[in-house]
Amino acid sequence: MTIRVLLADDQALLRQAFRTLLDTADDISVVGEAADGRQAVSLTRELRPDVVIMDIRMPDTDGLTATAQICADPQLRDSRVLILTTYETDEYVAQALRAGASGFIGKGIGAAELLAAVRTIADGETLLSPAATRSLIARFLATPTHDAHTSELLDALTPREREMTMLVATGLSNNEIAEQLFVSPFTVRAHVQRAMNKLQARDRAQLVVIAHRTGLVNRASDGTDHLP
């Protein structure tokens, strides 16, 4: 299956460079280009790409606002956003995740890494490394919320789904969780997907945010959330 990509960056030369690189991959095709956030949202609605590679600082509508608009649209649920930016600050990462982005990487990455990032996002995974996830969550997203609706959703999780969710929230990949729990990656993926569905999480990145902002991870770390 070919991964359909939309490029959103206000610099035409960068868009051309990314298009040239991505089009070298047999399984990736660039289907459109946007020069600002407003155009990115419009083209996403028109073209329904699998992945939108989004810059942050753009004229008119910035990338974070555009990301929020795309991710909030139920009709665009299958279009995932990968933030690709020069500004790799913790605050921008936090804002991107809150907006619904599935990944956040810097423009200094190599060609192979960018191709791998697109494939990872298209596969429904998040791109944040374990170290980046831990530092980000600890600084910006760990303030628990007391949303009654979300608490009810948490109660619907099975003990195993809670366990998987908490491990995902530490930044572990499916393979790493499988190794830790002595199960198959397929089993991990199934549990994580069910947890995402129950918590109404768009993707793993949003699952991470929910786990920390609801205090689920905090309860596990202080021993108040017991697992069998």
N, C-alpha and C positions, 0 to 999 in steps of 0.2 A: 504494500500500500504506500502511495506517495504522500508525504507530509506536505501540506499546503501552507505556505508561510507568507505573512504580510509584514513588510518592513515599514517602521514608522520612525523617521529621523529627519530633522530639518536640514541636514547637510547632505546634499546630493551626491558628493563624492563618496561619502561613507556608505550611503545606500547602494551605490554602484559596486563598491568593494564587497559589501556583504552579499549582494545578489550574485556577483561573479563567484564568490566562494561557495555559497549555498547551492548554486546551480551545478557545481561540479559533482555533487552527491547524487547518486542514482535514485535515492529514495526521498529527496527533498526538492520542492519546486516553489519558487517565489511567484506568487500570483498577483501581487500588487505592491505599490509603494505609497506612503503617505508622508507629507512634509510637515504636518502638525497633528496635534491630538484630535482636533475636530474631524479632520479628514480620516484619521485612523479609525475613529468610531464609525463613521459613515461607510468606509470601505469594509470594515469588519461585518457590518450588517448586510452589505451587498455581496461580499465574496465568501463569507463564512469560512475563514482560514482555520486550520488546526492550531497554528501558533502565530501570535502577533509578537514580533520583536520590537519592543517599545523603548525609545529614549525618554528621559525624564524632562529635560529642559528643551521645550519647543515653544514656538510662538502661538498666540491665540489660546489654545487649550493645551496645558502641559500634559506630560505622559502619565502622571499619577491620576489626574482627573479623568483622562481618557480611559485609563485602566479601570477605575471605579465604575465608569459608565458601562463599559463592556461587560465587566463581571457581574454587574447588577441586573443585566438584561437576561431574563430566563431563556430567550430565544437564542442567545449566544453562549449557552452553557458549554458547548463543545469547543469553543474557541478559547484557548489558554494564552495567558500573557507572560512573556519572558522579558523582564526589564534588563536592558543592556545599556550601561551608562558609564560615563567617566567619573561620576560622583558617587563613589562607593562609601557613603557614610551610613552609620548605624541607623540614624534617624530616617534616611531615605528608604532603607531596607524595611524598617518598621511600617512606614507609611505605605510602601508598595504592598506588603502582605495584608495590611488592613484593607487596602483597596481591592484585594483579591488576586494579585499577581501570583503565578505559580513558581516563579524563580527570579533571581536577581544576580547578575554577573557584571563584571567590569569589561570595558572595551579593550583592556590589555590582554585578554585571553588569546590563546593560540587558535589556529584554524580548526584543528582536530577537536579542541575543547568546545568551540562554538557549535560544530556539527553534533557533537555528543549532547550538548545542552538542548538543542532543538529536539533531538530524538527523545531525551529524557522527559521534557515537558510534554511532548506529544503523547507519551506513554502514560501520562497522568501522575507522574512523580513530581516532587519538588526538588529544586536544585541547590538549596542552601546546604553548605557543608555542616557537619556536626559542630565544629568549633564556632562557626558563624551563627548557627542556630542558638547555641547555648548563650553566647554573649549578647545576642540581640534580644532574646526572650528575657534574660535576666534584667536587662536595662530598660526595655520599653514595654514589654507585653505581659509582665508577670503580675500586674495589679489585678487581683481577682474581681470579677463582676458578679453581681447577684441577680442575674436575669432568671426569673422563675421559669420561663419557657425553656431556656437552655438547661437549667437544672433538671427539669423533667426529661429532657432528651438524654442527659447523662445517666439518669436512672434506668433508661431503657437498654443501656449497654450491658452485655454479659461481662462477667469477671475477666474472661479472656480478651474481649474487645477492649476493655479498659486497660488491660496490661499492654496490649498492642499499641493503643493510642498513646499511652505514656512513653513507650519506647520510641515511637515515631517522633514524639515531641522533644526527645533528647537529640534528634538529628540522625538516628540510625536508619540505614537503608533496609529494605526487605531482606536482603541476604544477611546483613549483620544481625538483624532480629532473629532470623531463622537459625543462625549459628548459636546465638545466645540461648534460645529456647529449645534447641534440638528438634526443630520441625522443618518442613520444607518451605522454600520461598513462596510456593503456590498457596500454602496454608496461611502464611502471613498476609499475603495479598488479599485473600478472601476475607479474613477477619478485619483488615484495615478498610477494605471497601464497604463492608457492612457497617463499620463504625462511622465512616464518612456519610453513608446514607442516613443513618439514624440521627446524626448530629447536623445533617443538612449542610455538610461541608463540601464546597466546590471541588477541592483537591487536597492533597497532603499539606500544602502550605497553610491552608485555612484550618485544617485539622490541628496543626501545631498551635496556631493562634488560639483556637477554642480551648484546647487542653490547658494552656497556661492562663488564659484570661478568666476561665471559670474556676481556677484553683485546683483542677484535677491533679496536676503534677505536684503542686505544693502539698496536697493531702497525702500523696503517695510518699513524698520525701520525708514528711514528719510522722508518718506511721498511722495517720488517721483513716487512710483508705486501704483496707486490708484485702489482699488477694489470696485465693486458695493456693 
